[in-house]
Amino acid sequence: MKKIVIAFSLLAACVEKQADLSKQSAEEIIQTDRAMSDEAAKNGFFKTLLSYADDSVVKPQEGMAPVIGKTALQKFWSSRTDFKELTWEPFKAEASKSGDIGYTLGNWKLVTKDTTMYGNYYTIWKKQPGGKWKFLVDGGNNTPAPK
């Protein structure tokens, strides 16, 4: 009986540790997402996102096949120009129990010379060996202007 109590105590401690790791990782992810938005406003959207992209990044594109891999994404974006202003704010983040993968959900706003557009986004993040977070998948959609 004593062995069973010890086993359950150890199991409970492991579950609690995983919950703490998951919560800490979710906080790190949301901070990374916000930092990426701030940096993009200062240094440009495409340049910044490439610096935060994992080498195996997947970027879905409306009406076409997704762009797969950081090199392909850099080539795809090379012919594009930066937006006047694109900002975003995550409103939710969760991470796996192991703390090495997670996601953010948020809202974005794009200001161009002619119009302002709004939308939602999702980003899937992976923790790198050195502890830095990089995104694996990033996509989104347009929405009506907020009220």
N, C-alpha and C positions, 0 to 999 in steps of 0.2 A: 504494500500500500504506500509506503514511504517513497519508493521509487516512482510510483505513478504521480504522486504529488510533486516531486522534484521535476519530472518530465513535463508536467503541465505548467509549472512555474517557468521553466526554461522556454517552453513554447510561447507562453504569454509575453515573456521578455523579448523574444525575437519578433513577435507580431507588433509589439509596441515600438521597437526600434525601427522596423520597416515603415510603420505609419509616420514616425518622426522624419525618416529619410525621405519619404514621399512628399510630406508637407514642405520640408526644407528645399527639396528639388523644385517643387512647384513655385515657391517664392523666388528661387534663383532664375527660373525660366521667365517668369513675368518681369523680373528686373532686367534680364537680358533683352527681352522683347522691347521694353520701354527704351533701353539704351540704344538699341538699333534704330528705333524711330527718331530719337534725338540726334544721333549721328547722321542719319540719312538727311535730316533737315539742314545740317551744317555742311556735309561733305558730298551730298548727292545720293540719290536712291540706288542706282545700279551699282556704283562702286561700293557702297556700304553693304548692300545685300550680298554681293559676292564675297566680301570679307567675312560675313557671318554664315555663309553656306558651307555645308558638308560637301566633301568631294563627290559623294553619290547623290547629290540633291536631285529632286524631281520637282519640276515647276509646270503644273497644268496650265494650258493655254486655251482660251475660249475658241471653239471651232477648229482646233487642230490637235495633233498629238502632243503629249507633254514633252518638255525639254528635259533630258536626263543627263546628269553629270555636270560638274562645275565648269569644265572646259566648254561644253556645248552651250551652257547657259551664258557664259561670257561672250561667246561668238554670237548667240542669238540677240543679246542686248547691245552688241557693239554698234549696230546700225541705228539704235534708238537714241534719242536725246533725253536729258533729264526733264522731269516735270517741273513746272513752276513751284509747286508745293504738294507733297504727299505726306500726310501724317497719319498715325494710327495709335490706338490705345487698346491694350488688351483688357478684357473684362472677366476672363476666367482662365485658370491654368490648373492642370492636374499632371501628376507624374506617377510613374510606375512604382510599385513597392520597392523595387531595387534601386530606384532613384537615378536611372541612367537614360530614361526616355520619357517624354511628356509632350504636352501640347498647350497652345494658347488659342483662345478665341477672342476676337476683338472687332472694333469698328475702325474704318479708315475714311479719310476725306482727301480728295484729289482736287486741287485748284489748277486750272489751266488758264490760258489767255482768254478763252471764250466761255468757259463754264466751270461749275463746281459739281463734283459727283461724290456720292457716298456709297459705302458698302460695308460688308462684313468679311472677315478673313479667318482662316485657320492656319496654324503653323505647327508642324511636328518637329520637336527638338530632340537632339541626341547629345549626351554628355561625351566629350572627347577625353582621351586618355589623360590629358593634363588638367582636366576639370572644367574646361571652358565648354559652353553650350554652343552648338551650331545647328542650323535647321536642315532637316531632311526633305520636307515637303512644305510648300507654301502656296496657298490658293485663296480664292475668294469670289465674291459676286457683288453686283451693284444692288443698291437698295434705294428706296425713296429718301428724300432729305428728312432728317429728324425733325420732329415737331417741337 
